[in-house]
């Protein structure tokens, strides 16, 4: 799997800057909460791994100016998904601390069945998206997502995501995503939304964060 971390690119750190305070990422890096530099390094490794996943098993979309990245995961056969999950669990087990690793699995155990109850197996999953904070609100988010949304429309595929951020929820609504459910996630103690976009949903690609 391709790795960027040997020479971290600007997009890795843009994701760190954009998402470091997200409840999910705080929960999985809790072992490093007393050392912000180290915590950011762990997040950079996490995002680097995720960029490799998008490149091989979905879509990895990068903007260089401003720095931004979107990671999509597309459906794979169940046996391949199990292998991918096992490989990621092993990798994270060597990077996250004991509490963070436990939090990661507990959060997924809560979120995965709730998404599966609402989303079809053929849906494309927007796993991670982030724009460098200084460039947010200038249209980069919409530009980042537009190519894959158009590709999904052409394939007749629905798309979904999960977000803890009310601001992000409003942004995704402008791109045609609709909130289908909200849940209070017990590990983070935070509410998140499951959002779904079908090819028939209206797209208004303006006013991005």
LUMRO-194949 format. One record per residue: residue in one letter; y, x, z of N, C-alpha, C in turn. Coordinates in pm, whole numbers, padded with zeros to 5 digits, always signed. Each point is the difference from the previous one (the first is absolute). Layout:
residues N
AYXZYXZYXZ...
//
This chain:
residues 209
X-00119+00085+00000+00119-00085+00000+00124+00089+00000X+00096-00035-00083+00123+00078-00009+00074-00003+00133X+00061+00115+00034+00077+00009+00123+00137+00056-00032X+00102-00059+00058+00135+00053-00013+00038+00086+00119X-00079-00005+00108+00050+00052+00127+00014+00152+00000X-00071+00071-00086+00016+00144-00005+00143+00039-00039X+00069-00091-00067+00141+00020-00034+00065-00138+00002X+00032-00053+00117+00041-00140+00011+00117-00034-00092X-00015-00108-00071+00105-00043-00090+00101-00086+00075X+00113-00022-00065+00105-00081+00061-00047-00141+00029X-00093-00052-00081-00041-00139+00021-00080-00015+00129X-00077+00103+00039-00073-00008+00127+00098-00016+00114X+00104+00080+00000+00096-00005+00110+00089-00124-00010X+00020-00052-00120+00072-00128-00012-00079-00110+00068X-00133+00001-00018-00083-00099+00068+00006+00018+00151X-00003+00124+00046+00011+00025+00143+00132-00053+00053X+00110+00031-00069+00132-00044+00045+00011-00153-00001X-00060-00062-00101+00012-00145-00015-00088-00078+00097X-00115+00057+00038-00102-00078+00069-00037+00051+00138X+00061+00107+00045-00041+00059+00127+00012-00095+00118X+00096-00093-00005+00020-00091+00113-00074-00133-00017X-00075-00015-00107-00082-00120-00019-00103-00009+00114X-00022-00119+00056-00094-00012+00112-00139+00056-00027X-00050-00018-00122-00133+00052-00032-00002+00152+00010X+00099+00065-00060+00000+00146-00002+00033+00058+00137X+00077-00072+00079+00020+00044+00137-00131-00007+00079X-00077-00106-00023-00124-00018+00075-00103+00107-00033X-00009+00039-00127-00104+00096-00037+00041+00145+00029X+00128+00021+00033+00045+00136+00036+00041+00007+00146X-00048-00092+00081+00042-00009+00140-00032+00127+00078X-00106+00072-00038-00036+00122+00071+00107+00109-00014X+00087-00014-00100+00102+00101-00028+00140-00052+00028X+00008-00109+00076+00129-00064+00022+00098+00089+00077X-00050+00100+00071+00088+00089+00074+00052+00117-00081X-00044+00011-00125+00040+00111-00086+00026-00055-00139X+00125-00038-00026+00032-00070-00125-00026+00087-00123X+00022+00128+00011-00027+00087-00115-00148-00003-00036X-00085+00009+00100-00144-00005-00024-00043-00138-00048X+00060-00103+00057-00035-00136-00043+00034-00020-00148X+00114+00049-00044+00037-00012-00140-00094+00079-00090X-00046+00114+00049-00097+00079-00076-00130-00078-00018X-00045-00068+00104-00122-00081-00010+00021-00114-00100X+00115-00064+00006+00028-00106-00096+00004+00053-00143X+00056+00119-00018+00003+00058-00133-00142+00021-00053X-00090+00046+00086-00139+00016-00042-00063-00135-00034X+00031-00102+00079-00053-00134-00027+00048-00050-00136X+00129+00014-00027+00054-00050-00125-00049+00082-00119X-00018+00130+00021-00056+00083-00106-00140-00048-00037X-00083-00025+00100-00134-00051-00026+00007-00132-00076X+00091-00087+00042+00013-00132-00062+00046+00011-00144X+00088+00097-00029+00043+00022-00138-00119+00039-00087X-00090+00082+00055-00121+00035-00073-00088-00120-00026X-00010-00090+00098-00078-00122-00020+00058-00085-00113X+00132-00015+00001+00063-00078-00107-00022+00060-00137X+00005+00132-00008-00020+00068-00128-00140-00023-00053X-00099+00002+00088-00138-00009-00045-00055-00142-00007X+00049-00088+00088-00065-00130+00013+00096-00117-00016X+00116+00026-00053+00095-00108-00020+00115+00046-00085X+00120-00011+00054+00119+00044-00070+00088+00077+00099X+00049+00113-00045+00095+00078+00078+00127+00010-00082X+00108-00061+00049+00125-00003-00074+00103+00079+00080X+00062+00098-00065+00095+00087+00068+00136-00007-00068X+00103+00000+00079+00135+00023-00049+00048+00133+00059X+00057+00082-00083+00050+00129+00047+00144-00009+00048X+00078-00086-00063+00141-00011+00037+00042-00147-00008X+00010-00069+00113-00023+00051+00135-00150+00011+00028X-00034+00077+00099-00140+00018+00035-00058-00130+00054X-00111-00043-00061-00064-00125+00039-00143+00001-00051X-00085-00078+00065-00140-00006-00043-00058-00136+00033X-00090-00045-00088-00080-00120+00024-00145+00034-00024X-00085-00046+00089-00144+00026-00008-00071-00134-00005X-00068-00024-00111-00077-00122-00021-00148+00034+00002X-00080-00086+00061-00144+00013-00003-00058-00120-00075X-00082+00029-00099-00060-00104-00082-00145-00023+00043X-00054-00118-00030-00136-00031+00045-00103+00098-00057X-00096+00034+00083-00114+00082-00042-00126-00068+00049X-00114+00046-00048-00128-00055+00043-00019+00019+00150X-00069-00093+00067-00016+00010+00146-00056+00132+00047X-00099+00055-00071-00058+00126+00045+00100+00115-00014X+00084-00005-00103+00103+00103-00013+00106-00016+00107X+00036-00125+00032+00099-00022+00105-00051+00052+00134X-00127-00022+00027-00057+00050+00125+00007+00153+00007X-00026+00066-00113+00007+00146-00003+00143+00048+00018X+00095-00069-00063+00140+00037+00015+00046-00018+00143X-00039-00111+00061+00038-00026+00140-00058+00107+00092X-00125+00038-00026-00064+00102+00085+00071+00135-00015X+00036+00035-00124+00069+00127-00023+00136+00001+00069X+00071-00111-00008+00132-00005+00063-00014+00004+00152X-00097-00071+00054-00021+00001+00144-00030+00142+00049X-00080+00073-00077-00031+00138+00038+00125+00085-00005X+00078-00013-00106+00122+00080-00013+00095-00029+00115X+00026-00128+00027+00094-00035+00105-00052+00040+00137X-00132-00001+00016-00057+00042+00127+00029+00145+00033X+00029+00080-00104+00034+00141+00022+00150+00022+00009X+00080-00105-00021+00146+00015-00002+00068-00080+00112X-00039-00123+00018+00060-00082+00104-00060+00037+00135X+00075-00021+00105-00055+00022+00132-00097-00110+00039X-00057+00012+00118-00102-00095+00045+00055-00142+00006X+00117-00017+00061+00058-00134+00011+00045-00051-00136X+00061+00085-00079+00047-00043-00132-00115-00041-00091X-00108+00074+00005-00116-00033-00083-00060-00134+00044X-00009-00020+00132-00050-00129+00050+00094-00114-00041X+00130+00024+00008+00097-00102-00041-00016-00035-00147X-00018+00102-00082-00017-00023-00145-00116-00097-00025X-00113+00026+00060-00117-00085-00025+00017-00139+00061X+00061-00008+00115+00022-00132+00061+00096-00084-00082X+00104+00062-00053+00095-00074-00083-00068-00050-00127X-00077+00088-00064-00070-00043-00122-00100-00111+00029X-00069+00010+00112-00097-00104+00034+00068-00135+00021X+00123+00003+00044+00076-00125+00015+00053-00051-00134X+00054+00090-00082+00073-00040-00119-00090-00032-00119X-00106+00076-00018-00082-00016-00121-00057-00141-00016X-00064-00058+00102-00056-00134-00021+00107-00107-00022X+00117+00019+00054+00107-00098-00019+00054+00006-00142X+00007+00119-00057+00039+00010-00140-00110-00056-00090X-00125+00032+00031-00111-00047-00084-00007-00152-00005X+00043-00066+00107-00004-00146+00003+00102-00064-00093X+00101+00078-00040+00109-00055-00083+00003+00056-00141X-00060+00115-00020+00019+00074-00125-00134+00014-00071X+00000-00020-00130-00121+00016-00078-00043+00144-00012X-00128+00021-00028-00055+00135-00008+00058+00080-00116X+00056-00068-00100+00053+00070-00117+00147+00036+00013X+00062-00029+00113+00143+00025+00016+00028+00150+00012X+00117+00040-00049+00047+00137+00012+00078+00012+00130X-00024+00108+00074+00058+00015+00133+00110+00106-00001X+00121-00040+00035+00109+00095+00017-00014+00058+00140X-00061+00117+00009-00035+00060+00128+00123+00060+00069X+00080+00074-00075+00116+00071+00056+00111+00000-00103X+00121-00023+00044+00117+00015-00087+00117+00044+00086X+00075+00096-00049+00115+00046+00076+00101+00070-00088X+00127-00018+00033+00111+00064-00069+00077+00081+00104X+00045+00119-00039+00081+00081+00091+00111-00086+00059X+00017-00002+00131+00094-00092+00065+00140+00003-00058X+00050+00117-00038+00137+00008-00052+00016-00073-00132X-00111-00024-00070+00006-00066-00131-00041-00146+00004X-00033-00051+00116-00041-00140+00008+00119-00093-00026X-00030-00115-00058+00104-00097-00032+00070+00026-00132X-00056+00091-00081+00063+00036-00127-00089-00029-00121X-00105-00077+00020-00085-00039-00112-00122+00086-00022X-00016+00108+00077-00113+00089-00023-00133-00069+00032X-00002-00085+00103-00124-00067+00036-00053-00088-00112X+00089-00074-00065-00042-00085-00110-00049+00082-00117X+00069+00111-00031-00044+00087-00109-00136+00061+00030X-00022+00031+00125-00125+00061+00041-00119-00093-00023X+00019-00127+00030-00111-00095-00005-00014-00072-00134X+00107-00004-00080-00002-00079-00123-00114+00035-00095X-00030+00129-00027-00105+00029-00098-00137-00054+00040X-00037+00014+00126-00133-00046+00042-00004-00152+00010X+00110-00062+00041+00003-00147+00001-00015-00053-00142X+00065+00063-00096-00014-00043-00139-00143+00021-00050X-00060+00112+00040-00139+00026-00039-00093-00104+00061X+00022-00032+00127-00084-00102+00064+00017-00135-00067X+00124-00035-00036+00022-00126-00071-00079-00002-00130X+00005+00112-00074-00072+00007-00126-00150-00013+00016X-00050+00046+00115-00143-00008+00029-00039-00131+00066X+00100-00084+00029-00027-00126+00069-00041+00019+00144X+00045+00108+00062-00042+00033+00136+00107-00038+00101X-00044-00053+00112+00090-00023+00113+00021+00132+00075X+00110+00007+00073+00031+00119+00081+00029-00046+00143X-00032+00086+00095+00032-00035+00138+00039+00125+00079X+00059-00025+00114+00044+00107+00089+00009-00055+00141X+00016+00090+00094+00025-00036+00140+00121+00079+00047X+00090-00065+00072+00119+00069+00047+00039-00046+00139X+00041+00096+00081+00052-00030+00134+00151-00020-00002X+00064+00023-00114+00146+00005-00007+00060-00128-00057X+00082-00073+00077+00069-00118-00057+00087+00036-00119X+00063+00115+00004+00083+00042-00114-00085+00018-00125X-00114+00065+00016-00089+00018-00115-00052-00134-00051X-00024-00093+00091-00048-00131-00042+00099-00066-00095X+00128+00008+00031+00102-00057-00088+00003+00070-00135X-00015+00131+00002-00005+00077-00125-00116-00044-00087X-00119-00011+00058-00117-00037-00079+00009-00144-00049X+00064-00086+00074+00019-00137-00047+00081-00003-00129X+00096+00091-00013+00080+00004-00121-00081+00048-00121X-00115+00061+00026-00088+00045-00109-00113-00099-00025X+00004-00114+00063-00099-00104-00026-00111-00010+00101X-00002+00084+00102-00100-00012+00105+00036-00116+00092X-00101-00067+00049+00019-00110+00093-00077+00029+00128X+00062-00028+00112-00068+00018+00128-00105-00109+00016X-00124+00039+00016-00109-00096+00015-00045-00016+00144X+00030+00098+00084-00037-00010+00142+00072+00108+00077X+00022-00026+00128+00049+00103+00092-00094+00004+00119X-00016+00119+00056-00088+00019+00114+00064+00099+00096X-00026-00018+00127+00041+00098+00101-00115+00099+00015X+00024+00123-00044-00103+00103+00005-00005+00057+00142X-00115-00003+00065-00004+00030+00144+00020+00146+00037X-00037+00095-00084+00016+00141+00036+00148+00037+00002X+00072-00040-00104+00143+00032-00009+00085-00098+00079X-00053-00120+00026+00079-00105+00062+00108-00053-00091X-00017+00018-00131+00101-00038-00099-00056-00101-00098X+00089-00083-00050-00038-00099-00102+00006+00063-00139X-00098-00034-00081+00003+00045-00139-00028-00119-00090X+00038+00015-00127-00019-00105-00100-00099+00045-00105X-00085-00092-00044-00083+00020-00117+00070-00070-00115X+00031+00075-00106+00077-00053-00112-00081+00010-00128X+00004-00104-00080-00080-00010-00122+00090-00033-00118X-00029+00059-00112+00073-00026-00124-00101-00026-00109X+00008-00114-00064-00087-00032-00112+00077+00024-00130X-00069+00015-00113+00070+00025-00127+00099-00112-00036X-00021-00119+00054+00088-00112-00033+00125-00003+00086X+00004+00081+00108+00115-00002+00089+00123+00058-00070X+00113-00055+00032+00123+00046-00061+00036+00138+00050X+00049+00085-00091+00042+00134+00034+00151+00009-00016X+00068+00046+00104+00143+00021-00008+00025+00144+00041X-00009+00097-00095+00003+00142+00037+00139+00055+00022X+00081-00069+00081+00132+00050+00031+00019-00003+00149X+00103+00066+00046+00032-00002+00142-00101+00072+00085X-00063+00103-00055-00103+00070+00076+00062+00080+00113X-00087+00033+00095+00051+00075+00114+00039+00140-00043
//
